[in-house]
Amino acid sequence: MLESIFGTPIIEKVLFFMLVNNRCYASQLKEAFQMPLYSFQRALTRLEKGGVLVSYKEGKTLLYQFNPRYPFLSELLAFLQKAYSSFPEDFREKYYEPIIRKRPRRSGKPL
């Protein structure tokens, strides 16, 4: 829908996912959208280089969140929120809102 503004549909997916979930990691995006991991890693790196996102390590996982020092953060969030509200309800539930687990899971840990 807004890929012409953001450049790629992957960037659009990352930004809307970040809007709803506040933080994410690349594998989480891969599982939510069923797309290649490398695409999301590239998009996250590109957004971090642009200053929109910042990353930090939690264990071995590299997490991303919006950069609170980004000068246009409030305008970007308002724009994303307005665009997100225009999405159909089933689309929002399918891709953005059903995320239950917010933290990475240790590999080999039993369910």
N, C-alpha and C positions, 0 to 999 in steps of 0.2 A: 504494500500500500504506500509506504513512504520511502521505498528503496531509492527513488530518484533523488531524494533529499540527502539521505545518508550514504549513498554510494553503492551499497550492497544490501541484499536482503538479510545477510548474516548480522550486520551491524544493527539493523532494525530489530531483529529478534533478540540480540543481546541487550539492547537498551530497554526494550519493553519487559524483558525478563528481570532486569535489574530494578526497574521501576516497581514491580510487584514484590520481588523477593529481597531487595536491598543489597544482597551480595550473592556471589555465585562462583563456581569454579568450572573449568572447561568441560570436564567429564559430565557434570550435572547438565550442562546445556546439550551435550551430545545425546544423552539419554532422553531428555525432554523432547527434542526435535527430531531424533533419529537421523542425524546428519553426521558427516565425518568430523572427527575430533580436531583435526588440523585446521579446518575452516574456523572453528571457534577460537582456537589458540591464536591464530593470526589476527582475528578481529579484536580479541581482548588486548593483544599486544599493541595493535594500532590505536585503540582507544586510550590505552595507558600512555603511549608516546605523545598523543594529542592532549593529554592532561585531563581528560574527561573521567578516567578511572584511575584508581590506585590499587596496588596489590600488596598483600602481606601473606606471610606464611603462617599456617596453622598446622603444626605437625609437618608432614611432608607435602601438604596440599597448598597450592597457591590460590588464594581467594582474592576476588576483586570486589570493589565497591565504588560508588561514586566518589569522586574527589571533592571533599568539602571546600577546598580552596579554588576550585574551578570558577572563574569569574562569571560565567553565564549559567551556573548550575540551577538557580531558581527558575530562570526562563526556560531552560531545557526541560526541567521536570514538569513545569506547567504545560509546555507544548506536548510532551509525552503523555501526560495525564489526560489532556483533552483528546488526543488522538486515540488513546487506549479506550476511553469511554465510548468511542464510536464503533469499536469492534463488536461483532455479534457475540452474544452471551456464550454460545456453544464453542466458538473459537477461543474465547478467553479461558473457559474451563478446560479445554483440551490441551492447550499449550502452556498457559501461564499460572493458573491457580491451583492445580492439584498437587503441587509439590508439598510433601509432608515432611520429609527429612531435610533439615537445614544444615546439618553438619556432615562432614565426610565420615565414612565408616572405616575402621581399621581393617585391613585386608586379612582374611582368614577368621574373622570374628564370627561366631555362630549367631544366627538370627534368634 
